[in-house]
Amino acid sequence: MLFTVQQVAARCQVDQEQVLSWIHSGELTAINMAKKAGGRPLWRIRPDKLDEFEQQRTAGAAPEPKQRRRSGRLVIPRIVRASVG
């Protein structure tokens, strides 16, 4: 049996957005069962992965979120003054 986002939310007493946040951050492992690639995600959570998640959450501090890579470089423009003369 696989759990839906709604079932996990009810079990953890949070809203569905919080469960989706856990999935997107990688804290909660889920399977996308969408019929079409690139379509609307249809997340399902295995019972063993939910148990692992709950044990991690009750064991102490929450795991640190994954670092996101920055895209591109920060460009700082130089101010050039024209010489008067």
C-alpha positions in Angstrom: 0.0 0.0 0.0 1.3 3.5 -0.9 0.3 6.6 1.0 -1.1 9.7 -0.8 0.1 13.2 0.1 -3.3 13.7 1.7 -3.0 10.6 3.9 0.5 11.6 5.0 -0.7 15.1 5.9 -3.5 13.7 8.0 -1.1 11.3 9.7 1.4 14.0 10.5 -1.3 16.6 11.3 0.0 19.1 8.8 -1.4 20.5 5.5 -0.7 19.0 2.1 1.6 21.9 1.2 3.9 21.0 4.1 4.1 17.4 2.9 4.9 18.6 -0.7 7.6 20.9 0.8 9.2 17.8 2.5 9.1 16.0 -0.8 10.7 18.8 -2.7 13.4 19.4 -0.1 14.3 15.7 -0.2 13.4 15.1 3.5 10.6 12.7 2.5 11.2 10.3 -0.3 8.2 9.9 -2.7 7.5 8.3 -6.0 5.9 10.3 -8.9 3.2 8.1 -10.4 2.1 10.6 -13.0 0.9 8.9 -16.2 2.6 11.5 -18.5 6.2 12.7 -18.3 6.2 16.4 -17.4 2.6 16.2 -16.4 1.1 17.0 -13.0 2.9 15.0 -10.3 1.0 12.3 -8.5 3.1 11.6 -5.4 3.0 8.4 -3.5 5.0 7.5 -0.4 6.1 4.0 0.6 5.3 3.0 4.2 9.0 2.2 5.0 10.1 5.7 3.7 7.4 7.3 5.8 8.5 5.4 8.9 12.2 6.5 8.3 11.0 10.1 7.9 9.0 9.9 11.1 12.0 8.4 13.0 14.3 11.1 11.7 11.9 13.8 12.8 11.5 12.5 16.3 15.2 11.6 16.8 16.2 15.3 17.2 17.0 18.2 15.1 15.6 18.3 11.5 18.2 17.5 8.8 19.8 20.5 7.2 18.2 21.5 3.9 20.2 20.7 0.7 22.2 23.5 -0.7 20.9 24.9 -3.9 23.3 25.9 -6.6 23.3 29.4 -7.7 22.7 30.0 -11.4 25.2 32.3 -13.2 27.7 34.7 -11.8 27.2 37.9 -9.9 28.3 40.7 -12.1 29.2 44.0 -10.4 29.4 46.9 -12.9 32.4 49.2 -12.6 31.9 52.9 -12.6 34.3 54.6 -15.0 34.8 58.3 -14.7 35.8 60.3 -17.8 38.9 62.4 -17.4 38.4 66.1 -17.9 41.2 67.8 -19.6 
